Amino acid sequence: MTGGARTGESGATALMRPVALALCAALISGGARSQAPARVNFEGKTINLVSGGSGGYVSYARLLAAHMGKFIPGNPSIVVRSMPGAASMAAANYLYNIAAPDGLTLGSFVRAIPLAPLLGDTAAKYDGAKFSWIGSASSYRDDAYMLMVRKDVPVSNVADLAARETPLRLGSTGPSSEGDVGARVVGQTLGLKLKMVRGYSGTPQIAIAVEQGEMDGMMIGASSLSAFRPEWLSKTGPVRFLFQFGYGGEGRSPQFPDVPRVDELARDADERALFSLMQLPFRIARPFAAPPGLPEETRAMLEAAFLRALDDPALLTGARGMGLDVSPVSGAEISALIAAAARLPAPLITRYTQLLWSAD
């Protein structure tokens, strides 16, 4: 299956340009850093950090919980509360519709959450633009998302995968997970035979299935993999990587210089535009938010504490030990990216959502 009807070179270029311009404008606009208002004080209180993700997402949440409180007036304790379900959708819906906007509940989600309503996810009972965005722990500047397979699977590159008659079995937590989405968008656009096997409780469980030969491979971020299978990142490890996407810099990730970026696999401008939209959430790679309606002085205080924690030597030492990329994004930058996505051309959004919600 290819990337759908061709618009002609001028039309395709018109689709691509807003993706790049919107992304650049959003990143430039978020430079200001908030200062913590002194009158907001959380002394003697506990902040619940609702974590909807698994793997690397949980690692980031725990790392922030261990260090962020000392930068909040009153030095409250922060407790991570796991709320799995529907690839973070349960946690996002809870934060938006149930949690009180008092600063005592924060949320950590997978990166697809902010744009889910725009892309037609009816399970999203929220407006991504209305969360009180605190920031992201990473812009994927030192990370990349990968399609990996076991080395005993006879597939060495994307050309081998395209020629394969038997579908490659990839483990997934569910159809809204970013690995599942990435596999569907890339696979259907390029005509690759990928079979998503869903129902795993998290990426560590998928990794076990890969080890046991139950699955051929998985889609996963390098930082997530480093949290529970760092040896897989070695060239002598048991897996190989077929392509990458989402890296926050230009071109290929320096960590994987021999692995083609998905943009390189696009056959025309239409496909490059689709892949650009697919990679937009990676600019808000590890997002944190509070409920809508949070007083601005409280949101600004939490954002300032968040950014200070991510610059704290103790946190950075812990992050290095866990293989986590720390390249902070402010709440303002996340808000700008969501607004930029809402301004993308309707034909591009329509085509992408068709791929996003298509059956295997």
C-alpha positions in Angstrom: 0.0 0.0 0.0 1.4 3.4 -0.9 0.8 6.9 0.5 -2.6 7.4 -1.2 -3.5 9.8 -4.0 -0.8 11.9 -5.4 -1.3 15.7 -5.3 1.5 16.6 -7.7 4.8 18.1 -6.7 3.4 21.6 -5.9 0.6 20.2 -3.8 2.9 17.9 -1.9 5.3 20.7 -1.2 2.4 22.8 0.1 1.6 19.9 2.5 5.2 19.7 3.7 5.9 23.4 4.2 3.3 23.9 7.0 4.7 20.9 9.0 8.2 22.3 9.0 7.2 26.0 9.5 4.8 25.2 12.3 7.3 23.1 14.1 10.0 25.8 13.8 7.7 28.5 14.9 6.5 26.5 17.9 10.1 25.7 19.0 11.3 29.3 18.7 8.3 30.7 20.6 8.9 28.6 23.7 12.1 30.2 24.9 10.9 32.0 27.9 11.3 30.3 31.3 8.8 31.0 34.1 9.9 32.0 37.6 8.3 30.5 40.7 6.0 33.0 42.5 7.0 33.1 46.1 3.5 33.1 47.5 2.7 29.6 46.2 3.6 27.2 49.0 3.1 23.5 49.3 4.5 22.9 52.7 3.3 19.7 54.3 1.5 18.5 51.1 2.0 15.6 48.8 1.8 15.8 45.0 0.5 12.8 43.1 2.2 12.2 39.8 -0.2 10.0 37.7 1.9 8.0 35.3 0.1 6.6 32.3 3.0 5.2 30.5 5.4 2.2 30.9 9.1 1.6 30.4 11.0 4.8 29.9 8.0 7.0 30.8 7.9 5.5 34.3 11.6 6.0 34.6 11.2 9.7 33.8 8.3 10.1 36.2 10.2 8.4 39.1 13.3 10.5 38.4 11.3 13.8 38.5 9.4 12.7 41.6 12.7 12.1 43.4 14.1 15.5 42.6 11.5 18.1 41.7 10.0 18.6 45.2 13.1 20.4 46.5 12.5 23.2 43.9 8.8 23.7 44.9 8.1 26.2 47.7 7.4 24.1 50.9 9.3 21.1 49.5 6.4 18.7 49.1 6.9 15.0 48.6 6.0 13.7 45.1 4.5 10.2 44.8 4.2 8.4 41.4 0.8 6.7 41.0 0.6 4.2 38.1 -2.5 4.5 36.0 -2.1 2.3 33.0 -4.7 1.9 30.4 -5.2 2.6 26.7 -1.7 3.8 26.2 -2.0 6.6 28.7 -5.5 7.6 27.7 -7.0 6.6 31.0 -4.5 8.8 32.9 -5.1 11.8 30.5 -8.9 11.5 30.8 -8.6 11.3 34.6 -6.3 14.4 34.8 -8.5 16.4 32.5 -12.0 15.4 33.8 -11.6 14.3 37.5 -8.4 15.6 39.1 -8.7 18.9 40.9 -6.7 21.9 39.4 -4.9 22.7 42.7 -1.4 21.7 41.8 -1.5 18.5 43.8 -2.0 16.2 40.8 0.3 16.0 37.8 0.2 13.7 34.9 2.8 12.0 32.7 1.7 10.6 29.4 2.9 9.0 26.2 3.8 11.6 23.6 0.8 10.9 21.4 -1.7 12.1 24.0 -1.6 15.9 23.3 -2.5 15.4 19.6 -4.9 12.5 19.9 -8.1 14.5 19.7 -6.9 16.3 16.6 -6.2 13.0 15.0 -9.6 11.5 15.5 -9.1 9.4 18.7 -12.7 9.2 20.1 -11.4 7.8 23.4 -9.7 11.2 24.1 -12.2 13.0 26.3 -10.1 16.2 26.5 -8.8 19.1 24.5 -5.0 18.8 24.4 -4.6 22.6 24.2 -6.4 23.1 27.5 -4.1 21.0 29.8 -2.0 23.1 32.1 1.3 22.1 30.4 4.3 21.9 32.7 6.9 20.8 30.1 8.7 17.7 28.7 11.8 16.1 30.1 13.0 15.4 26.6 12.9 16.8 23.1 14.3 13.5 21.7 17.5 15.4 21.0 19.6 12.4 22.3 17.1 9.7 21.5 15.4 7.9 18.6 12.5 5.5 18.0 13.4 2.3 16.3 12.0 -0.8 14.5 14.1 -3.7 15.9 14.1 -7.4 15.1 16.0 -10.4 16.5 19.1 -11.2 14.6 17.9 -14.7 13.9 15.0 -13.3 11.8 16.2 -13.2 8.2 15.6 -9.5 7.7 18.6 -7.2 7.5 17.0 -4.0 6.1 13.8 -2.4 4.8 14.3 -3.9 1.3 14.3 -7.4 2.9 11.2 -6.5 4.8 9.4 -5.3 1.7 10.2 -8.5 -0.1 9.2 -10.7 2.8 6.0 -12.8 2.2 5.4 -13.7 5.9 4.4 -10.7 8.0 6.9 -9.6 10.7 5.3 -10.1 14.1 5.6 -7.0 16.3 4.4 -6.9 19.9 2.1 -4.1 21.0 0.3 -2.9 24.0 -2.6 -1.7 21.9 -3.6 0.1 18.7 -3.2 3.6 20.2 0.4 2.9 21.4 3.1 4.8 19.6 4.8 1.7 18.5 1.6 0.3 17.0 0.9 3.7 15.3 4.4 4.0 13.9 4.3 0.5 12.5 1.0 1.1 10.8 1.8 4.4 9.3 5.2 3.4 8.0 4.2 -0.1 7.1 1.1 0.9 5.1 2.8 3.9 3.5 5.7 1.8 2.2 3.9 -1.5 1.7 5.7 -3.4 4.4 4.2 -6.6 5.8 3.9 -6.0 9.6 1.6 -7.9 11.9 0.8 -6.2 15.2 0.1 -8.6 18.1 -1.6 -6.7 20.8 -2.4 -7.1 24.4 1.0 -6.9 26.2 0.9 -4.9 29.4 4.1 -2.9 28.6 7.3 -2.7 26.7 9.3 -4.9 29.1 6.8 -7.7 28.6 7.1 -7.3 24.8 10.9 -7.5 25.2 10.5 -10.8 27.0 8.3 -12.1 24.1 11.0 -11.1 21.6 13.6 -12.9 23.7 11.5 -16.1 23.8 10.8 -16.0 20.0 7.1 -15.3 20.5 7.6 -12.0 18.6 10.0 -11.1 15.8 10.6 -7.6 17.0 9.1 -4.4 18.4 9.0 -0.7 17.9 10.7 1.1 20.8 12.6 4.2 21.9 16.4 3.9 22.5 16.1 5.4 26.0 13.3 3.1 26.9 15.3 0.1 25.7 18.3 1.3 27.7 16.2 1.3 30.9 15.6 -2.5 30.8 17.7 -4.0 28.0 20.7 -1.8 27.5 22.7 -4.7 26.1 20.4 -4.7 23.1 21.8 -1.3 22.0 25.2 -2.8 21.5 26.3 -3.9 18.0 27.0 -7.3 19.5 23.5 -7.5 21.0 20.8 -9.9 19.9 18.8 -7.5 17.8 19.3 -5.3 14.7 17.6 -2.0 13.9 15.9 -1.5 10.5 14.9 2.2 10.6 14.7 5.1 13.0 12.4 8.1 13.4 11.7 10.9 15.9 15.3 11.9 16.6 15.2 15.6 17.7 18.1 16.7 15.6 18.7 16.8 11.9 19.1 13.6 9.9 20.1 10.3 11.7 20.8 10.0 15.4 24.5 10.0 16.1 23.9 6.9 18.2 22.7 5.0 15.1 24.5 6.5 12.1 24.1 3.3 10.1 20.3 3.1 10.6 18.3 5.0 8.0 15.8 7.6 9.1 12.3 7.0 7.9 12.4 10.3 5.9 15.1 8.7 3.7 12.6 5.8 2.9 9.9 8.2 1.6 9.5 7.9 -2.2 7.9 11.4 -2.7 7.0 14.6 -1.0 3.5 13.3 0.1 5.2 10.5 2.1 7.7 12.8 3.6 4.9 15.1 4.8 3.1 12.1 6.4 6.4 11.0 8.1 6.9 14.6 9.3 3.5 14.7 10.9 4.1 11.2 12.5 7.3 12.5 14.1 5.8 15.8 15.4 4.9 14.2 18.8 8.5 13.3 19.4 9.2 17.0 20.0 7.1 16.7 23.1 8.6 13.3 23.9 8.1 13.0 27.6 5.2 15.4 28.5 4.0 16.4 31.9 0.9 18.4 32.6 -1.6 19.5 35.3 -5.4 19.6 35.0 -7.0 22.4 33.0 -8.0 25.5 35.0 -4.9 25.5 37.2 -4.1 29.1 38.4 -1.3 30.5 36.2 0.9 31.3 39.2 0.7 27.7 40.3 1.4 26.4 36.8 4.3 28.8 36.4 5.7 27.7 39.8 5.5 24.0 38.8 7.0 24.7 35.4 9.9 26.6 37.0 10.5 23.7 39.5 10.3 21.2 36.7 12.9 23.0 34.6 15.2 23.6 37.6 15.0 19.9 38.5 16.0 18.9 35.0 19.1 21.1 35.4 20.0 19.6 38.8 23.3 17.7 38.8 21.8 15.0 41.0 19.0 14.3 38.5 21.3 14.5 35.6 23.6 11.9 37.2 20.7 9.6 37.7 19.5 10.1 34.2 22.9 9.2 32.8 23.0 6.1 34.8 19.6 5.1 33.4 20.4 6.1 29.9 17.7 8.8 29.8 17.9 11.8 27.5 17.3 15.1 29.4 16.7 18.0 26.9 13.9 19.9 28.5 10.9 21.5 26.7 8.9 24.2 28.5 5.1 24.2 28.9 4.9 27.1 26.5 6.7 25.1 23.8 4.3 22.2 24.2 1.3 24.6 23.9 2.8 26.1 20.8 3.4 22.7 19.1 -0.2 21.7 19.8 -1.5 25.0 18.3 0.8 24.5 15.3 -0.5 21.0 14.7 -4.1 22.4 14.7 -3.1 24.7 11.8 -1.8 21.9 9.5 -3.5 21.4 6.1 -6.8 19.4 6.4 -5.8 17.0 3.5 -2.6 16.0 5.4 -4.5 15.4 8.6 -7.2 13.4 6.8 -4.7 11.2 5.1 -2.7 10.6 8.2 -5.8 9.7 10.3 -6.8 7.3 7.6 -3.5 5.5 8.1 -3.7 5.9 11.8 -7.0 4.2 12.2 -6.9 1.6 9.4 -7.1 -2.1 10.2 -4.1 -4.3 9.9 
